Structures are given as structure tokens and as C-alpha cells.
Amino acid sequence: MNSEVYEPDEDTYFLEEQIKKLVKIRKFKSVLEMGTGLGYISLSIADKVNKILGVDINPKAVEFAEKNRKEQGIENIEFKLSNLFENVIERFDLIFFNPPYLPGKDDLSCDGGEKGQELIEKFLIEVRKHLNKEGIGVILLSSFNNISELEKRFNLIKLDELKLFFETLYCYKILK
Ligand SMILES: C[S@@+](CC[C@H](N)C(=O)[O-])C[C@H]1O[C@@H](n2cnc3c(N)ncnc32)[C@H](O)[C@@H]1O
């Protein structure tokens, strides 16, 4: 199993852009970043929201994200270890996730299960339980996933897409 911590990439920046648009138009009191990695997106929106929890299954990610938080002197983010929602009891106004979405099981950062979307499905089954009444979820998906199936099964609303050379990235909104 490769458990290197994911470095921000095109998918990170695309999701960051969508999240920044949302936090500009609405004041979110509580935010959860699932699979926070180095904490890049959470750290970049910390001044626009009240409180953020960033979780990751990779202890190294949590350690590095916490180091980055301290270095930047940011007080309103907590990073902690969690396999999806296992250690998350609260509900949030905003939950976002840049998930591992490639087929495979060897790389914690990129592999989302045999079909590439088993982890995504688990997240989508649980996420609404952790949203407040008017809460919003945002997930990044890829053309490597079965987008039309996920869209229909989980009632997802497309926010935007980004065509890359070898794939298209999508951001989807999840309403409570
Ligand atoms: C594509 S990376 C995204 C990292 C970061 N959020 C970003 O946008 O750059 C996916 C992240 O999900 C984490 N992850 C994988 N499986 C997870 C699980 N079951 N629960 C929580 N986090 C998980 C990985 O460790 C990795 O940090």
C-alpha cells in the first residue's frame, strides 16, 4: 500500500475554486473536509468560515496538515484521523471531498476501490446524515467514474466541469 501524502494537483485546485465561490456567497459556520491530505483547501478558506474539521485516513496526512496549520498560525481548523465518517459525530453546513477515484486498491490517495468508486459510494450513502438542515455537500468526480449512475442514484447536481487532456473533472453538489 502506497501511503504517500497527496500533493495538491489540478483536481485540488478545481475543487478549491468551487469551494471558494461558495464561501464567498454564504457564511458557513461549520465545514468538514473529507480526505484533507495536506489540508491545502481547508487552509485556503479558513478566513472565510467559522470552523473547519479536516479528516483523513492517512496518519501522515493528518500530521503534515497539522504542521501546515501551525506554520500558518491558523486557529479555527482541527485535523484528525478518520476512515470516512467513523470519527465524525457532528453535522456540518458544508462538507467537501476530493476522493481517490481511480480503479485499484494500492494507493490510499488515488485508488477508490476495484471499480474506482466504491469509496465514493460509501461517502455518498453517509454524507447527508452529516449535513445540517440547509447544508451542502460538494464532491469531485472524474470521467473515469460512472458519472451518470452516480448522478441518478445519489441525486447529484452538477456545478462545473474541467476538461483535461486525458480526463474530465466534475464538481457535484449534494443537497440535504
Ligand atoms: C485525491 S487525495 C485529495 C487530498 C486533498 N484533499 C487535495 O485535494 O489535495 C484523497 C485523500 O483522501 C484520503 N482518503 C482515502 N481514503 C479515505 C478514507 N476512507 N477516509 C478518509 N480519507 C481517505 C487520502 O488519504 C487522500 O489524502
The ligand as a Tripos MOL2 file, in Angstrom:
@<TRIPOS>MOLECULE
LIG
   27    29     1     0     0
SMALL
NO_CHARGES

@<TRIPOS>ATOM
      1 C1         -7.1010   12.7930   -4.0340 C.3       1 LIG1
      2 S1         -6.4940   12.9450   -2.3910 S.3       1 LIG1
      3 C2         -7.0480   14.6110   -2.0030 C.3       1 LIG1
      4 C3         -6.1940   15.3040   -0.9630 C.3       1 LIG1
      5 C4         -6.5590   16.7870   -0.7390 C.3       1 LIG1
      6 N1         -7.8770   16.9460   -0.2090 N.3       1 LIG1
      7 C5         -6.4380   17.5360   -2.0470 C.2       1 LIG1
      8 O1         -7.4870   17.9220   -2.6030 O.co2     1 LIG1
      9 O2         -5.3120   17.7410   -2.4950 O.co2     1 LIG1
     10 C6         -7.6140   11.9110   -1.4790 C.3       1 LIG1
     11 C7         -7.4150   11.9290    0.0370 C.3       1 LIG1
     12 O3         -8.4040   11.0640    0.6410 O.3       1 LIG1
     13 C8         -7.7950   10.3380    1.7010 C.3       1 LIG1
     14 N2         -8.5830    9.1140    1.9320 N.ar      1 LIG1
     15 C9         -8.5590    7.9500    1.2530 C.ar      1 LIG1
     16 N3         -9.4190    7.0600    1.7780 N.ar      1 LIG1
     17 C10       -10.0200    7.6790    2.8360 C.ar      1 LIG1
     18 C11       -10.9970    7.2720    3.8020 C.ar      1 LIG1
     19 N4        -11.5360    6.0520    3.7840 N.pl3     1 LIG1
     20 N5        -11.3670    8.1690    4.7490 N.ar      1 LIG1
     21 C12       -10.8010    9.4050    4.8030 C.ar      1 LIG1
     22 N6         -9.8570    9.8390    3.9140 N.ar      1 LIG1
     23 C13        -9.4930    8.9970    2.9440 C.ar      1 LIG1
     24 C14        -6.3850   10.0640    1.1920 C.3       1 LIG1
     25 O4         -5.5060    9.7260    2.2190 O.3       1 LIG1
     26 C15        -6.0620   11.4030    0.4870 C.3       1 LIG1
     27 O5         -5.4860   12.3060    1.3860 O.3       1 LIG1
@<TRIPOS>BOND
     1     1     2 1
     2     2     3 1
     3     2    10 1
     4     3     4 1
     5     4     5 1
     6     5     6 1
     7     5     7 1
     8     7     8 2
     9     7     9 1
    10    10    11 1
    11    11    12 1
    12    11    26 1
    13    12    13 1
    14    13    14 1
    15    13    24 1
    16    14    15 ar
    17    14    23 ar
    18    15    16 ar
    19    16    17 ar
    20    17    18 ar
    21    17    23 ar
    22    18    19 1
    23    18    20 ar
    24    20    21 ar
    25    21    22 ar
    26    22    23 ar
    27    24    25 1
    28    24    26 1
    29    26    27 1
@<TRIPOS>SUBSTRUCTURE
     1 LIG1         1 GROUP 0 **** ****
